[in-house]
Amino acid sequence: MDTQAPRGFLTPELSRTLNALGLLAIGVVLLFAFYDQLVGGELPCPLCILQRAGFVGVGLGLALNLRFGPRPSHYAIAILSAMAGGVISTRQVLLHIVPGSGTFGADFLGLHFYSWALVLFIVIAAGCAVLLLFDRQFAPGTARYRLGGLALAAFALIALLALGNGVSTVLECAGGLCPDNPTTYQLLEEAPDAPPSTP
């Protein structure tokens, strides 16, 4: 029986660094979307909200790798989240691909956010699949996984953005169905005055 440790350049430490950078990248994507929502005034549509949830799911898989060490199951969470987000992004791209159907939101570098989301989800799924090819990162070790500065910054950013997006979704959708083309936060709207009752 061969008890030699797997060979390869992707050590657990390098894997954790790559996961921290990936988590920060996911945070930047969510931060950009949240900035566009708060500063640009473009409220996310229901499919946009689901795409954000897909990015948070990817972030969860990467965060688990940082906290508990790299594991195939954590990469699976990231890949499945990216696949779900990719399906949702594809749905939105197909909704707006027909000439004359219009688009949703502003574009960035010539593509709308949902198109960029599709590209990113494909890159994420492919990147995680490639990382799964390197067995050395999964070698059992006795080291406890402590979060360094980069990992802590990534954790804090994702946690704050996930919470912020959750709160804004509740405000926008008022705990019910989200409007197809949102323009206001439903929970922040003033309720119309009730008509006076007649005897």
Backbone bond lengths (Angstrom), bond angles and torsions (degrees), N, CA, C in turn:
res aa  C-N    CA-C-N  psi(-1)  N-CA   C-N-CA  omega(-1)  CA-C   N-CA-C  phi
1 M - - - 1.450 - - 1.523 109.03 -
2 D 1.326 116.49 133.46 1.456 121.85 -177.54 1.525 109.75 -89.26
3 T 1.344 115.49 115.43 1.463 119.94 -179.48 1.527 111.94 -104.89
4 Q 1.320 116.49 9.27 1.457 120.60 -179.45 1.529 110.08 -68.74
5 A 1.321 115.64 140.25 1.469 120.52 -179.94 1.520 109.85 -65.13
6 P 1.317 117.90 144.91 1.459 120.53 178.23 1.523 110.75 -58.76
7 R 1.325 114.97 144.86 1.457 120.01 179.06 1.517 109.57 -97.42
8 G 1.290 114.34 161.13 1.457 120.36 178.47 1.510 110.06 143.29
9 F 1.309 115.38 164.75 1.461 119.07 -175.90 1.520 113.03 -85.10
10 L 1.336 118.09 -17.97 1.463 120.42 -174.43 1.525 109.92 -86.18
11 T 1.321 115.29 85.82 1.456 121.29 177.94 1.527 109.44 -73.72
12 P 1.336 117.70 163.85 1.466 118.71 176.06 1.531 112.65 -56.91
13 E 1.331 116.62 -36.28 1.469 119.84 179.98 1.531 111.21 -66.39
14 L 1.339 116.54 -45.20 1.465 119.95 178.41 1.526 110.61 -65.06
15 S 1.320 115.95 -38.57 1.465 120.20 177.87 1.524 110.63 -60.85
16 R 1.329 116.64 -43.02 1.465 120.22 179.62 1.527 111.21 -65.70
17 T 1.336 116.83 -37.03 1.464 119.88 176.90 1.522 110.69 -63.93
18 L 1.333 116.37 -43.95 1.466 120.29 178.67 1.526 110.91 -64.01
19 N 1.335 116.49 -39.27 1.464 120.05 178.12 1.525 110.83 -65.65
20 A 1.337 117.18 -38.58 1.468 120.37 178.11 1.525 110.52 -65.04
21 L 1.331 116.77 -42.27 1.470 120.04 177.34 1.529 110.93 -64.19
22 G 1.337 116.25 -40.37 1.463 120.17 176.90 1.516 111.80 -63.11
23 L 1.336 115.82 -40.94 1.461 119.94 179.05 1.529 110.76 -65.16
24 L 1.327 116.63 -40.00 1.464 119.78 175.47 1.525 111.18 -62.87
25 A 1.331 116.81 -40.14 1.469 120.59 178.85 1.529 110.63 -62.35
26 I 1.333 116.58 -42.20 1.470 120.21 176.41 1.528 109.48 -61.67
27 G 1.328 116.39 -40.91 1.456 120.42 177.38 1.518 112.45 -60.75
28 V 1.329 116.84 -40.17 1.467 120.75 178.66 1.529 110.43 -64.63
29 V 1.337 116.83 -40.75 1.469 120.58 177.99 1.532 110.11 -60.67
30 L 1.333 116.11 -48.48 1.468 119.63 -179.97 1.526 111.40 -66.13
31 L 1.333 116.53 -37.11 1.460 120.60 178.61 1.524 110.80 -63.63
32 F 1.323 116.60 -41.29 1.463 120.75 178.72 1.530 110.34 -63.29
33 A 1.337 116.51 -44.27 1.468 119.94 179.40 1.528 110.89 -64.92
34 F 1.328 115.99 -41.22 1.461 120.27 -179.73 1.530 110.66 -67.97
35 Y 1.316 117.20 -37.98 1.466 121.87 176.26 1.530 110.10 -61.51
36 D 1.330 116.52 -44.88 1.459 120.39 179.16 1.526 110.63 -62.46
37 Q 1.321 116.14 -34.07 1.459 120.28 179.02 1.527 111.10 -70.11
38 L 1.326 116.86 -47.78 1.460 119.85 -173.73 1.524 113.13 -80.72
39 V 1.328 116.93 -41.40 1.464 120.58 -176.82 1.528 111.18 -91.30
40 G 1.333 116.26 -42.87 1.463 120.35 -179.49 1.510 113.40 -78.87
41 G 1.333 117.08 -14.93 1.453 120.86 177.82 1.515 114.97 74.88
42 E 1.336 117.77 16.59 1.469 120.80 179.31 1.524 109.45 -97.91
43 L 1.313 115.95 101.73 1.457 120.18 178.80 1.519 109.81 -71.11
44 P 1.338 117.38 142.03 1.465 119.73 -177.83 1.527 112.01 -73.78
45 C 1.318 115.25 140.70 1.461 121.34 175.11 1.535 108.52 -76.00
46 P 1.330 118.61 169.81 1.466 119.94 179.65 1.527 113.52 -56.08
47 L 1.338 117.94 -41.33 1.462 119.82 178.79 1.525 110.93 -67.75
48 C 1.324 117.12 -33.60 1.471 120.89 177.19 1.530 110.32 -64.76
49 I 1.321 116.21 -41.00 1.464 120.78 178.60 1.528 110.03 -62.37
50 L 1.333 116.76 -42.00 1.468 120.18 178.53 1.523 111.58 -66.31
51 Q 1.328 117.60 -34.86 1.464 120.24 176.11 1.521 110.14 -65.00
52 R 1.320 116.85 -40.26 1.467 119.83 176.47 1.526 110.36 -61.88
53 A 1.330 116.42 -39.55 1.465 119.82 177.17 1.528 110.52 -62.48
54 G 1.330 117.21 -36.95 1.462 120.67 175.61 1.515 111.68 -61.37
55 F 1.336 117.34 -41.84 1.465 120.60 177.68 1.527 111.09 -65.60
56 V 1.326 116.94 -38.71 1.466 120.22 176.98 1.527 109.88 -63.65
57 G 1.343 117.70 -39.94 1.464 121.11 176.81 1.517 112.12 -61.91
58 V 1.329 116.78 -41.66 1.468 120.48 175.16 1.522 109.26 -60.38
59 G 1.332 115.68 -45.08 1.461 120.03 178.66 1.512 112.40 -60.25
60 L 1.332 117.38 -36.34 1.462 120.93 177.84 1.523 110.98 -61.61
61 G 1.333 116.94 -46.19 1.461 120.13 178.88 1.515 111.98 -60.15
62 L 1.326 117.22 -43.51 1.462 120.88 179.31 1.525 110.98 -68.15
63 A 1.332 116.83 -38.19 1.464 120.63 178.92 1.529 111.02 -64.66
64 L 1.319 117.38 -37.98 1.466 120.26 176.74 1.526 110.93 -62.77
65 N 1.332 116.85 -38.07 1.465 120.10 175.76 1.519 111.25 -62.04
66 L 1.315 116.88 -37.19 1.461 120.43 -179.94 1.519 111.72 -70.95
67 R 1.303 116.54 -40.39 1.468 120.17 -175.12 1.521 113.02 -79.85
68 F 1.330 117.19 -41.05 1.461 120.38 -173.04 1.518 113.65 -113.12
69 G 1.312 117.17 1.67 1.461 120.77 -177.70 1.519 110.54 94.25
70 P 1.338 116.41 156.36 1.465 120.27 -177.50 1.527 112.00 -64.98
71 R 1.312 115.85 130.97 1.466 121.72 176.91 1.525 108.72 -141.93
72 P 1.318 116.52 146.75 1.471 118.77 177.27 1.531 112.65 -57.53
73 S 1.338 116.94 -35.51 1.466 119.49 -179.04 1.528 111.57 -64.17
74 H 1.325 117.26 -34.06 1.466 119.94 178.28 1.527 110.77 -69.42
75 Y 1.339 115.41 -41.23 1.465 118.74 175.72 1.530 110.30 -63.40
76 A 1.338 116.53 -34.93 1.470 119.98 179.09 1.527 110.59 -62.88
77 I 1.334 117.01 -39.87 1.469 120.07 177.08 1.523 110.05 -60.28
78 A 1.334 116.01 -44.48 1.468 120.10 179.96 1.526 111.18 -64.66
79 I 1.331 116.89 -43.14 1.468 120.47 -178.65 1.525 110.96 -66.74
80 L 1.335 117.10 -45.13 1.469 119.86 179.52 1.532 111.30 -63.74
81 S 1.329 116.65 -38.53 1.470 119.75 176.77 1.522 110.86 -64.82
82 A 1.345 116.16 -40.68 1.467 119.97 178.10 1.523 110.79 -65.80
83 M 1.328 116.92 -37.73 1.468 119.57 178.17 1.524 110.58 -65.66
84 A 1.339 116.96 -43.86 1.467 120.08 178.54 1.527 110.20 -62.60
85 G 1.331 116.53 -45.35 1.459 120.11 177.63 1.515 112.15 -62.59
86 G 1.332 116.55 -36.87 1.464 120.85 178.11 1.519 112.19 -64.97
87 V 1.334 116.32 -39.89 1.469 120.02 177.85 1.529 109.94 -64.28
88 I 1.326 116.43 -43.39 1.467 120.31 179.85 1.526 110.60 -64.94
89 S 1.340 116.41 -42.13 1.471 120.24 178.28 1.520 110.98 -63.75
90 T 1.330 116.37 -41.44 1.468 120.51 178.44 1.523 110.12 -61.38
91 R 1.316 116.89 -41.81 1.467 121.25 177.71 1.529 110.29 -57.63
92 Q 1.330 116.70 -44.34 1.457 118.84 -178.43 1.527 111.61 -71.02
93 V 1.324 117.38 -38.10 1.469 120.08 176.36 1.523 109.66 -60.08
94 L 1.336 116.93 -44.29 1.463 120.70 -178.76 1.530 112.10 -67.22
95 L 1.332 117.09 -30.01 1.467 119.93 176.76 1.524 111.66 -63.97
96 H 1.335 115.71 -33.23 1.465 119.68 -173.44 1.519 113.61 -108.18
97 I 1.320 117.83 7.24 1.464 120.26 -176.87 1.529 112.11 -82.07
98 V 1.311 116.34 -22.55 1.466 121.00 -179.82 1.525 109.04 -70.55
99 P 1.327 118.28 128.38 1.472 120.08 179.06 1.526 111.22 -57.24
100 G 1.319 115.20 135.59 1.458 120.41 178.87 1.510 114.29 87.87
101 S 1.338 117.78 -5.34 1.462 119.61 -178.36 1.521 111.91 -83.09
102 G 1.324 117.72 -11.57 1.459 120.84 179.85 1.519 111.31 80.57
103 T 1.313 115.27 176.98 1.460 121.40 179.62 1.515 108.62 -129.96
104 F 1.318 115.52 174.68 1.462 119.99 177.35 1.521 108.20 -121.38
105 G 1.311 116.42 123.50 1.456 121.23 176.27 1.513 113.60 79.42
106 A 1.322 113.43 175.83 1.463 120.93 -179.53 1.524 110.06 -80.74
107 D 1.332 114.45 163.90 1.463 117.76 176.50 1.525 109.73 -101.33
108 F 1.330 114.65 164.32 1.460 122.79 178.91 1.517 107.23 -136.40
109 L 1.316 116.97 118.65 1.465 122.35 -176.85 1.530 111.79 54.31
110 G 1.315 115.92 38.12 1.457 121.12 174.83 1.516 115.93 87.94
111 L 1.327 118.19 -7.35 1.468 121.34 178.63 1.523 109.25 -123.61
112 H 1.328 115.77 148.73 1.453 120.58 176.06 1.525 109.47 -78.35
113 F 1.323 115.61 161.06 1.464 120.45 -175.11 1.524 112.43 -56.56
114 Y 1.329 117.15 -38.70 1.465 118.88 -178.61 1.521 111.21 -67.76
115 S 1.331 117.91 -30.20 1.471 120.12 175.18 1.523 110.42 -70.20
116 W 1.339 116.33 -42.51 1.459 119.63 175.67 1.527 110.69 -62.15
117 A 1.329 116.96 -38.94 1.464 119.96 179.11 1.523 110.51 -60.40
118 L 1.331 117.24 -42.36 1.464 120.56 178.28 1.524 110.68 -60.57
119 V 1.325 116.93 -45.85 1.470 120.59 178.67 1.525 110.43 -59.97
120 L 1.333 116.77 -45.86 1.465 120.48 -178.56 1.520 112.25 -65.34
121 F 1.321 117.70 -40.30 1.465 119.74 178.76 1.527 110.95 -63.46
122 I 1.321 117.48 -38.60 1.470 120.65 177.19 1.526 110.11 -64.56
123 V 1.332 116.98 -44.63 1.470 121.05 179.10 1.526 110.67 -63.04
124 I 1.322 117.45 -41.82 1.467 121.49 -179.91 1.520 110.83 -62.95
125 A 1.335 117.37 -48.93 1.467 120.49 -179.46 1.522 110.66 -60.83
126 A 1.330 116.96 -43.70 1.464 120.36 179.29 1.523 110.83 -66.02
127 G 1.329 117.37 -42.26 1.461 120.88 179.97 1.513 112.55 -63.04
128 C 1.321 117.42 -43.57 1.471 120.51 178.12 1.524 110.95 -65.97
129 A 1.332 117.08 -37.93 1.469 120.21 177.78 1.524 110.61 -63.64
130 V 1.327 117.23 -40.33 1.469 120.41 177.67 1.526 110.18 -64.69
131 L 1.330 117.91 -41.97 1.463 120.59 178.95 1.523 111.79 -61.84
132 L 1.321 117.13 -30.57 1.471 120.33 178.12 1.523 112.53 -65.90
133 L 1.326 117.51 -18.48 1.466 121.00 -178.82 1.523 112.78 -72.85
134 F 1.319 118.09 -16.63 1.463 121.59 -174.82 1.522 110.21 -102.07
135 D 1.343 115.38 103.62 1.460 121.86 -173.09 1.518 114.26 -72.31
136 R 1.325 117.81 -24.59 1.460 119.44 -172.91 1.527 112.12 -60.09
137 Q 1.307 117.41 -31.60 1.463 120.02 -179.35 1.527 112.31 -64.97
138 F 1.339 116.82 -20.47 1.462 121.15 -178.21 1.524 112.51 -94.77
139 A 1.346 117.54 4.05 1.464 120.84 -178.92 1.523 109.23 -61.14
140 P 1.347 116.46 133.63 1.465 118.30 -179.83 1.524 109.85 -64.70
141 G 1.288 115.69 140.93 1.460 120.72 179.33 1.508 109.97 -141.30
142 T 1.307 114.84 166.43 1.466 119.81 -179.75 1.523 111.71 -99.44
143 A 1.324 116.28 -6.02 1.465 119.44 -177.28 1.524 110.75 -69.81
144 R 1.319 114.74 139.12 1.460 119.78 174.15 1.516 107.88 -85.52
145 Y 1.293 115.87 143.43 1.455 120.20 -176.36 1.519 109.79 -90.51
146 R 1.324 114.38 109.83 1.456 120.47 175.37 1.520 108.42 -105.10
147 L 1.283 114.93 146.56 1.462 119.70 -178.52 1.521 109.70 -87.22
148 G 1.337 115.90 119.77 1.457 121.33 176.03 1.518 110.77 -81.50
149 G 1.325 115.77 -173.56 1.461 120.82 -177.07 1.511 113.67 -60.46
150 L 1.338 116.86 -44.47 1.465 120.69 -179.32 1.524 110.64 -64.26
151 A 1.332 116.04 -45.48 1.465 120.06 -179.49 1.525 111.32 -65.70
152 L 1.333 116.84 -40.42 1.468 119.72 179.10 1.525 111.26 -64.63
153 A 1.329 116.46 -40.71 1.467 119.87 177.75 1.521 110.57 -62.63
154 A 1.336 116.61 -42.27 1.462 120.73 179.25 1.526 110.71 -64.52
155 F 1.347 116.75 -44.78 1.464 121.22 178.07 1.525 110.63 -58.47
156 A 1.330 116.55 -49.29 1.461 120.64 -176.88 1.525 111.02 -62.11
157 L 1.327 116.65 -43.38 1.464 120.50 -179.18 1.526 111.30 -62.26
158 I 1.343 116.59 -47.89 1.468 120.38 -179.39 1.525 110.93 -64.33
159 A 1.335 116.98 -43.06 1.466 119.93 -178.73 1.526 111.08 -62.36
160 L 1.330 116.96 -45.41 1.464 120.24 179.84 1.522 111.97 -64.66
161 L 1.330 116.47 -41.86 1.464 119.65 -179.11 1.523 111.66 -70.28
162 A 1.331 117.54 -38.19 1.468 119.92 177.24 1.528 110.03 -63.19
163 L 1.331 116.10 -43.51 1.463 120.25 177.99 1.529 110.87 -64.62
164 G 1.327 116.56 -46.45 1.464 120.47 179.67 1.516 112.62 -60.82
165 N 1.327 116.38 -42.66 1.464 119.61 178.44 1.520 111.34 -67.42
166 G 1.324 116.85 -35.97 1.462 119.87 177.14 1.519 111.80 -63.43
167 V 1.330 115.73 -45.40 1.466 120.10 179.22 1.528 110.52 -64.16
168 S 1.335 116.85 -44.82 1.471 118.95 -178.60 1.524 111.54 -65.49
169 T 1.339 116.96 -31.89 1.466 120.00 177.55 1.520 110.77 -66.98
170 V 1.338 116.67 -42.77 1.465 119.66 177.55 1.528 109.94 -63.37
171 L 1.327 117.18 -41.99 1.468 119.86 178.67 1.522 111.60 -64.44
172 E 1.324 116.09 -39.41 1.467 120.25 -178.03 1.518 112.40 -72.28
173 C 1.323 116.34 -41.90 1.472 120.36 -172.78 1.518 113.04 -98.48
174 A 1.323 117.71 -9.23 1.468 122.57 177.83 1.520 112.66 57.03
175 G 1.316 116.96 32.58 1.454 120.54 177.93 1.513 114.47 74.39
176 G 1.310 118.18 8.13 1.463 122.04 179.13 1.508 110.67 -125.66
177 L 1.320 115.76 -149.73 1.459 119.92 178.21 1.521 110.19 -71.55
178 C 1.320 115.36 136.64 1.462 120.22 177.65 1.525 108.98 -79.36
179 P 1.327 117.71 140.67 1.469 119.54 178.03 1.525 111.08 -67.26
180 D 1.334 116.23 146.62 1.467 120.78 -179.78 1.519 112.26 -61.65
181 N 1.311 116.62 -38.66 1.462 121.47 -179.16 1.528 108.05 -128.57
182 P 1.331 117.03 79.39 1.466 119.72 -172.38 1.526 112.34 -69.51
183 T 1.320 114.89 142.45 1.465 120.62 177.46 1.525 111.75 -126.98
184 T 1.328 116.93 -18.98 1.465 120.60 -179.50 1.526 109.55 -141.72
185 Y 1.328 114.17 164.50 1.465 120.88 171.66 1.523 107.19 -85.90
186 Q 1.327 116.58 113.47 1.461 120.43 -172.85 1.525 112.77 -60.49
187 L 1.340 117.59 -37.80 1.465 119.22 -178.03 1.525 112.66 -72.92
188 L 1.318 117.36 -17.73 1.462 120.33 -179.67 1.520 112.77 -95.06
189 E 1.340 116.48 -6.27 1.464 119.59 177.85 1.517 109.67 -74.20
190 E 1.312 114.88 146.07 1.457 118.83 175.88 1.515 108.93 -75.97
191 A 1.307 114.97 136.86 1.464 119.61 177.83 1.526 108.75 -69.93
192 P 1.329 116.70 139.15 1.473 118.49 178.27 1.524 110.29 -64.90
193 D 1.318 114.08 146.38 1.462 118.59 178.44 1.521 109.38 -64.27
194 A 1.309 114.48 138.40 1.463 119.31 178.20 1.526 108.94 -73.44
195 P 1.320 116.31 139.41 1.475 117.82 178.00 1.525 109.74 -64.83
196 P 1.321 115.85 146.33 1.476 117.70 179.87 1.523 110.52 -62.91
197 S 1.300 114.16 141.24 1.463 118.03 -179.88 1.530 109.24 -78.11
198 T 1.302 113.93 142.96 1.471 119.40 179.63 1.515 108.69 -103.98
199 P 1.344 116.20 141.49 1.484 118.72 -179.72 1.493 112.54 -73.06
